[in-house]
Amino acid sequence: MEAYLLDWLNLLVRWLHFITGIAWIGSSLYFIWLDNHLEAPRDPGDTDKGVGGEVWSVHGGGFYHAQKYKRAPTRLPENLHWFKWEAYWTWISGMFLLGLVYFLGAEVYLIDRSVADLSVLVAIGSALAFIAGGWIVYDLMCKSSLANHDGAFAMILLLLSGALAWGLCQLFSGRAAYILFGSTLGTIMVANVFFVIIPGQKQMLATAERGEEPDPAPGLRAKLRSVHNTYFTMPVLFVMTSNHYAMTYSHEYNWAILIAISVAGGLVRVYFVARHNGKASSLPAVLAVVLLVVLAAILSPRSQVGHEATVTFAQVQNVINARCTSCHSSAPVHPAFPAAPLGVMFDNDAQILAEADRIHQQTVVTRVMPIGNLTAMTEAERQIIDQWYRTLKDGQ
């Protein structure tokens, strides 16, 4: 019953995380679009009132007219809408999920003893240190003179992100390393909202309520962090789905793959931000596509040529019974899995043969199974599965 309730808790919190994430990222992307599409006010009276830009749009059967003030309106509206709780609840639900899946199930999902033999407490403590440390380092960079040099800032941030990816992949399972990379970037994004963007907006509001000329500095700081957030968005969205793609996080150079995909996502965002501002060079988008194509070519499975002795089905069945059926069975004995993951079971010959492609893909090609190699599948056993599979396919 406990495992069943945890599954429901996982489902509901993940659903919440998904919904609030859409709301946060959606509003963030919209306001970046809005800010980059502003035109000079057509009505001179609007300019006199302090309007710095406006944009007309149509959606859902209606016309919308959005205006942005250079500082603040002379008369503040009674209802002023803030955009913050989408970010806060995305982070809260995401951290809850991190604890529920990767910390509570650390022995299964967080720790891979073939990578680093960590205790549960050390692994969890290290993960939290990476997340908190990422924000501290980034915030110090933003408060330094480096923030005045966009090119240098971006290059150093990329190098530090690469170091973060590499470090995480040296300590944790590939799947967990990717999630922690995204958690660190996501924490930076929501901390930008909580510590910089919202306080800056409140400061401008308080100044306007006193009838004083607002200091533009808080707004400029908030704008800088908001721009950073829009570039972090693409890598974060990738890692949210990365657990479905073992070909990336289970690779020997998983940290390099993570950085390459993050850079590709960032380049796509660069292109669209530039396009919002008018005519944009297609070079960033082209580079992103080329990078992903090259990456796909590098990761493509290589056929293994050998002259191993013929492997019998009984040998394969012995390997699967020893290494796989503790989870993939109608009655799993592993305490972390009350039911067979994804409903995949290897209780009889027909089930094993029906899942031959999946077995080979997961144990030989991506090597993601057994998860965290909990059952200590050996290299020789993986070769048995590989030889059996190739013989099976040759005979079809």
HELIX and SHEET records of a PDB file:
HELIX    1   1 GLU A    2  ASN A   36  1                                  35    
HELIX    2   2 PRO A   44  ASP A   48  1                                   5    
HELIX    3   3 TRP A   85  LEU A   97  1                                  13    
HELIX    4   4 LEU A   98  PHE A  103  3                                   6    
HELIX    5   5 ALA A  106  LEU A  110  3                                   5    
HELIX    6   6 VAL A  120  LYS A  143  1                                  24    
HELIX    7   7 SER A  145  ASN A  148  5                                   4    
HELIX    8   8 ASP A  150  LEU A  171  1                                  22    
HELIX    9   9 GLY A  174  ALA A  191  1                                  18    
HELIX   10  10 ASN A  192  ILE A  197  3                                   6    
HELIX   11  11 ILE A  198  GLU A  209  1                                  12    
HELIX   12  12 PRO A  216  THR A  241  1                                  26    
HELIX   13  13 SER A  242  HIS A  244  5                                   3    
HELIX   14  14 ALA A  246  TYR A  249  1                                   4    
HELIX   15  15 ASN A  254  HIS A  276  1                                  23    
HELIX   16  16 LEU A  283  LEU A  299  1                                  17    
HELIX   17  17 PHE A  313  ARG A  323  1                                  11    
HELIX   18  18 PRO A  341  GLY A  343  5                                   3    
HELIX   19  19 ASP A  349  ALA A  354  1                                   6    
HELIX   20  20 ALA A  356  HIS A  360  1                                   5    
HELIX   21  21 GLN A  361  VAL A  365  3                                   5    
HELIX   22  22 ILE A  371  ASN A  373  5                                   3    
HELIX   23  23 GLU A  379  ASP A  394  1                                  16    
SHEET    1   A 2 VAL A  51  HIS A  59  0                                        
SHEET    2   A 2 GLY A  62  TYR A  69 -1                                        
END                                                                             
